Amino acid sequence: MKDALYRKGMKTRRQILGQGREREIANTEDDFSLPLREFSTRYVWGEFWSSKGLPNKTRSLINVALLAALKCRNELKSHLRAALNNGCTKAEIREVFRQCAIYAGVPVMRDAVTLAQEVFAEDAKSARTARTRTSRRR
C-alpha cells in the first residue's frame, strides 16, 4: 500500500501529464527505475505540484522555460503537453521561448521551437485519428 503523499502525487501527475504519458511511464518502469519514479511521484507531484503556491498554468510555463534552457528534450516534450493541458496557449509558449532566447541563447530557443512543433503535430495527428475513430463508430 502506497502512502498518502504518493497517492496524491499519482493523482496530480495524471491530471497534469495526461493518461498518454502515464502509459509511457508504466512501460518504462523496472526494478532499477521504480524507486526513483516513486520518489519523484511523492515529492515532485505529491508535494510540489500539489501545493497551492502557484497556479499550475504558471508552473507549466516556468517548467517549459527551465527545461528548454537545460536542453532536457524528453521532459520538455512531456511538459509542453502538460502546459497545454493546464490551459497554456501556443502563443504563451512561444513567448516563453522568446524569453529563453534572450537569457539562454537563440540555439536553445530554436531547439525548443523545433520540439514544440513536433509535439503540436503529434497531438494534431492524434486528435484527427480520434475523430476518425469516433465518426466510424456512428
C-alpha positions in Angstrom: 0.0 0.0 0.0 1.4 3.4 -1.0 1.3 6.3 1.4 -1.0 9.3 1.1 1.7 11.6 -0.4 2.4 9.0 -3.2 -1.4 8.6 -3.9 -1.7 12.4 -4.0 1.2 12.6 -6.4 -0.2 9.9 -8.7 -3.5 11.8 -8.9 -1.7 15.1 -9.7 0.7 13.6 -12.2 -2.2 12.0 -14.1 -4.1 15.3 -14.1 -1.1 17.3 -15.3 0.6 15.0 -17.8 -2.5 13.1 -19.0 -3.1 9.4 -19.5 -0.9 9.0 -22.5 2.2 9.9 -20.5 1.1 7.6 -17.7 1.1 4.7 -20.2 4.6 5.7 -21.3 5.9 5.8 -17.7 4.3 2.4 -16.9 6.0 0.9 -19.9 9.5 2.0 -18.9 9.4 1.1 -15.2 11.6 -1.7 -14.0 13.4 -2.7 -10.7 16.0 -0.1 -11.3 13.7 2.9 -12.1 10.8 2.1 -9.9 12.2 3.5 -6.6 13.2 6.7 -8.5 9.8 7.0 -10.0 8.2 6.6 -6.6 10.5 9.3 -5.2 9.5 11.8 -7.9 5.8 10.8 -7.6 5.9 11.7 -3.9 7.9 14.8 -3.9 7.6 16.3 -7.4 4.0 15.5 -7.9 2.6 14.9 -4.4 4.4 17.8 -2.6 5.4 20.4 -5.1 2.8 20.2 -8.0 0.0 19.6 -5.4 0.8 22.8 -3.4 -1.3 25.9 -3.9 1.6 28.4 -4.1 1.3 28.9 -7.9 -1.4 28.1 -10.4 -0.5 25.0 -12.5 -0.5 27.1 -15.7 2.2 29.3 -14.2 4.2 26.2 -13.0 3.9 24.8 -16.6 5.3 27.9 -18.2 8.2 28.0 -15.7 8.9 24.3 -16.4 8.9 24.9 -20.2 11.4 27.7 -19.8 13.7 25.8 -17.5 13.6 22.5 -19.4 14.2 24.3 -22.7 17.2 26.2 -21.2 18.6 22.9 -19.7 18.0 21.1 -23.0 16.0 18.3 -21.4 14.2 17.2 -24.5 12.2 14.3 -23.1 11.0 16.2 -20.1 10.3 19.3 -22.3 8.2 17.2 -24.6 6.1 15.9 -21.6 5.8 19.4 -20.1 4.8 21.0 -23.4 1.8 18.7 -23.4 1.2 19.4 -19.7 1.3 23.1 -20.4 -1.5 22.7 -23.0 -3.4 20.5 -20.5 -3.0 23.3 -17.9 -4.5 25.9 -20.3 -1.4 27.5 -21.7 -1.7 28.7 -25.3 0.7 28.2 -28.1 1.2 32.0 -28.1 2.2 31.9 -24.4 4.6 29.0 -25.0 6.1 31.0 -27.9 6.6 34.0 -25.6 8.4 31.7 -23.1 10.7 30.6 -25.9 11.4 34.2 -26.9 12.4 34.9 -23.4 14.7 31.8 -23.4 16.4 33.3 -26.5 17.3 36.4 -24.5 18.5 34.6 -21.4 19.7 31.2 -22.6 20.5 31.8 -26.3 18.9 31.6 -29.7 20.1 28.0 -30.3 18.2 26.9 -27.1 15.1 28.7 -28.4 15.4 27.1 -31.9 15.7 23.6 -30.4 12.7 24.2 -28.2 10.6 25.5 -31.1 11.5 22.5 -33.2 10.5 20.2 -30.4 7.3 22.1 -29.8 6.4 21.9 -33.5 6.9 18.1 -33.3 4.7 17.8 -30.2 1.9 20.0 -31.7 2.0 18.0 -34.9 1.8 14.7 -33.0 -1.1 16.0 -30.9 -3.0 17.2 -34.0 -2.5 13.8 -35.7 -3.7 12.0 -32.5 -6.8 14.3 -32.4 -7.6 13.6 -36.1 -7.2 9.8 -35.5 -9.5 10.0 -32.5 -12.1 12.0 -34.5 -11.9 9.5 -37.4 -12.5 6.5 -35.0 -15.4 8.3 -33.4 -17.1 9.1 -36.7 -16.6 5.4 -37.9 -18.4 4.1 -34.8 -21.6 6.1 -35.7 
